[in-house]
């Protein structure tokens, strides 16, 4: 039997269904697993995604022809039964289940297995073939429980606030920022967001995710306001003139890459918080085992390592060459992440 999904120059292609999954070049029909810019791109004729992704995709891609599905609901296209299932990565993120003539393939997009209050929890889907990421596909990557990281962030913020010093957390504007906001102790001081973050916060709130009230940095004129504040900003803000408004501040970066000391040095920040929206090594193993798939295709990240490990453990493993990013989140390529536009105020 030929493969149900293959890699083409446009992206991952479901052959019998005649549609693509997270294609990187314009196609007629695209199923989008989530709204990060390396998976959701402009130019496709028709889009399909989860209903929870609609707000994010329209905010980031503009006026697109978008159909949506609730998690678990099935449609049929060219004889392929398609359903979307929670990936636990960010709001609306999904795995794509494809069933054709008794064979089931699942494309997971990006995922994490630890429950997260800002998005639906990862749901294992049994299948014959599983397409997985491997962003953090090395045994050294093992995450602490997220509450421990939130406690660390809050303790750092409280110490800075007690010393009259602003706290700045750099993190990706979509997904990571909202996850951190949800974990903050609002009794410590005011919370301020960069203009690239707040529009995405609104989409999360509209989807029913509880986030604290925040101020926009563009609204604050008095530097004294920031002395006990925490600021959430995209990485592109680091080192820019935008940072001058905070006076004396301590900065940090929240990412899975912060587990490596060299990554923190390259970011030149005071603190690194190891918080990722991707599965760590045990999470990848847990997810793959839960599918009961006998075949696993790896898309991006530590591809060679994971493929070799899977083969050594008796699975039929291979890889797809893709153009997905290997950063902890997106690559900051969207225009909204490059500057604080007036429309965000």
C-alpha positions, 0 to 999 in steps of 0.5 A, spaced: 500 500 500 502 506 498 503 512 503 497 516 505 502 522 506 508 524 502 512 530 502 512 535 496 515 541 494 509 545 497 508 541 503 506 535 506 500 532 502 495 527 503 495 523 496 488 520 496 485 526 500 488 531 495 489 536 500 496 539 504 497 539 512 501 546 514 503 547 507 509 552 506 507 554 499 500 556 496 496 550 495 488 549 493 486 546 500 490 546 506 489 543 513 492 548 518 494 545 525 495 551 529 497 559 528 504 559 528 507 562 522 511 556 520 505 552 520 500 557 518 501 561 511 498 566 507 496 564 500 492 558 500 485 558 496 481 554 502 483 553 509 481 548 514 482 548 522 479 548 529 474 552 531 478 555 536 484 557 531 479 561 527 480 568 531 488 567 531 488 565 524 484 571 522 488 575 526 495 573 523 493 571 516 487 576 514 481 575 510 482 568 508 477 563 506 476 559 512 472 553 514 472 550 521 471 544 525 470 542 533 475 537 536 473 530 534 468 532 529 469 528 522 468 530 515 469 526 509 473 529 503 475 524 496 474 518 501 478 520 506 475 521 513 478 527 517 478 529 524 482 534 528 484 532 535 487 537 541 495 537 540 496 541 547 501 546 543 497 553 543 490 555 543 486 551 537 492 547 536 490 540 532 493 533 530 490 531 523 487 524 523 486 521 516 482 515 515 482 511 508 480 504 506 482 502 513 488 505 514 489 511 519 495 516 519 495 522 524 499 528 523 501 532 530 503 538 528 507 541 534 505 538 541 506 538 548 503 533 553 503 537 559 496 540 561 496 547 560 490 551 562 490 556 556 489 550 550 486 543 550 490 538 553 494 533 548 489 527 546 493 521 544 490 518 537 491 511 535 493 510 528 498 506 524 502 511 522 504 517 526 507 524 524 511 527 529 515 533 530 522 533 534 524 540 536 527 537 543 528 530 541 534 529 545 534 526 552 537 532 555 531 535 554 526 534 560 521 539 563 520 541 570 512 541 572 510 548 569 507 550 576 515 550 578 517 555 573 511 559 574 513 559 581 520 561 579 518 567 575 513 570 580 519 569 586 524 573 581 518 578 579 517 579 587 524 580 588 525 585 583 519 589 585 521 589 592 527 593 590 524 597 585 526 594 579 522 592 573 521 585 570 521 584 563 520 577 560 521 575 553 517 570 550 513 568 543 507 573 543 502 567 541 502 561 546 508 562 550 505 569 552 498 567 554 501 561 558 505 565 562 500 571 563 495 565 566 501 563 571 502 570 574 501 572 581 497 578 580 498 581 587 505 582 586 504 588 581 501 591 575 502 587 568 504 590 562 504 587 555 507 589 548 503 591 543 504 585 539 502 581 545 495 584 547 491 583 540 493 575 541 490 576 548 484 578 546 483 572 542 484 568 548 479 571 552 474 571 546 475 563 546 474 563 554 481 563 556 482 567 563 487 572 563 489 577 568 488 584 566 494 588 563 496 595 561 499 596 554 506 599 555 504 605 550 499 607 555 504 608 561 508 615 561 511 615 568 517 611 569 515 610 576 509 605 574 514 600 572 518 599 579 514 593 581 511 591 574 512 585 570 513 586 562 511 581 557 514 582 550 516 578 544 524 577 543 524 582 537 523 588 543 530 586 546 535 591 545 531 596 542 529 603 543 522 600 546 526 598 552 528 605 554 521 606 557 522 601 563 528 605 566 532 600 571 530 593 569 532 585 570 530 581 563 529 574 562 527 569 556 522 564 557 524 558 552 525 550 552 532 553 549 534 556 556 535 549 559 542 550 555 547 555 558 549 557 552 543 559 549 542 564 555 548 567 554 547 568 547 540 572 549 544 576 554 539 576 559 539 576 566 535 570 567 532 564 563 526 560 565 525 553 561 518 553 559 516 550 552 510 549 548 513 543 545 514 536 548 520 534 551 524 527 550 519 523 555 513 527 552 515 525 545 516 518 547 509 518 551 506 521 545 509 516 540 507 510 545 500 512 546 499 512 538 500 504 538 503 506 531 508 501 528 510 507 523 513 514 525 515 519 520 519 525 524 518 532 521 523 537 524 528 538 530 532 533 532 530 528 526 536 524 525 537 522 533 529 521 534 529 516 527 535 512 530 532 511 537 525 509 534 529 504 529 533 501 535 526 500 539 523 496 533 519 501 529 519 503 522 521 510 522 523 515 517 523 523 516 520 528 512 524 534 510 520 540 511 520 548 512 517 548 519 521 552 524 526 549 530 525 554 535 521 554 541 515 557 538 515 561 532 521 565 528 518 572 530 517 573 522 510 576 523 509 583 522 506 584 529 512 581 532 517 586 529 514 593 532 509 596 536 504 598 531 499 604 533 493 599 532 495 595 537 494 601 543 
